[in-house]
Amino acid sequence: MKRINARCPLYDECGRKKCEYQFRELDCPYYWANARPDSEIPDQEAIRYEKRD
């Protein structure tokens, strides 16, 4: 099976057949809630860090 979002290490566990969040994974509720140190996307985590208050 072809991975639709090869950037996302959580793609296989989230269960989506089609990922609509490539290059904006922080908009994905599954990625936002489940990203952990071994499954983070560096550029997305940099954005998350900038958004923190």
C-alpha positions in Angstrom: 0.0 0.0 0.0 1.4 3.4 -1.0 1.8 5.9 1.8 -0.1 9.0 0.9 1.8 11.2 3.4 5.4 9.9 3.5 6.4 12.7 5.8 4.2 11.6 8.7 5.5 8.8 10.9 2.0 8.5 12.4 0.2 7.9 9.0 0.0 4.1 9.4 -1.4 4.3 12.9 -3.9 7.1 12.3 -6.0 4.9 9.9 -6.7 7.6 7.3 -6.9 6.3 3.7 -6.1 9.7 2.3 -4.1 12.3 4.2 -5.1 15.9 3.5 -2.4 17.4 5.8 0.9 16.9 4.0 3.2 19.8 4.8 0.7 21.1 7.4 0.5 18.2 9.7 -0.1 20.3 12.7 -3.6 20.9 11.3 -4.3 17.2 11.7 -5.9 16.4 15.0 -4.3 13.0 15.2 -0.8 14.3 14.7 -1.4 17.2 17.0 -2.5 14.9 19.8 -0.2 12.0 19.3 3.2 13.3 18.1 5.9 12.2 20.5 9.7 12.5 20.4 10.1 9.4 18.3 7.5 10.5 15.8 7.8 14.2 15.4 8.2 16.1 12.1 11.0 18.7 12.7 9.6 21.6 10.7 6.1 21.1 12.2 7.5 20.9 15.7 9.3 24.2 15.1 6.0 25.8 14.2 4.4 24.3 17.3 7.2 25.7 19.4 6.7 29.2 17.8 3.0 29.1 18.6 3.5 28.3 22.3 2.7 31.1 24.7 
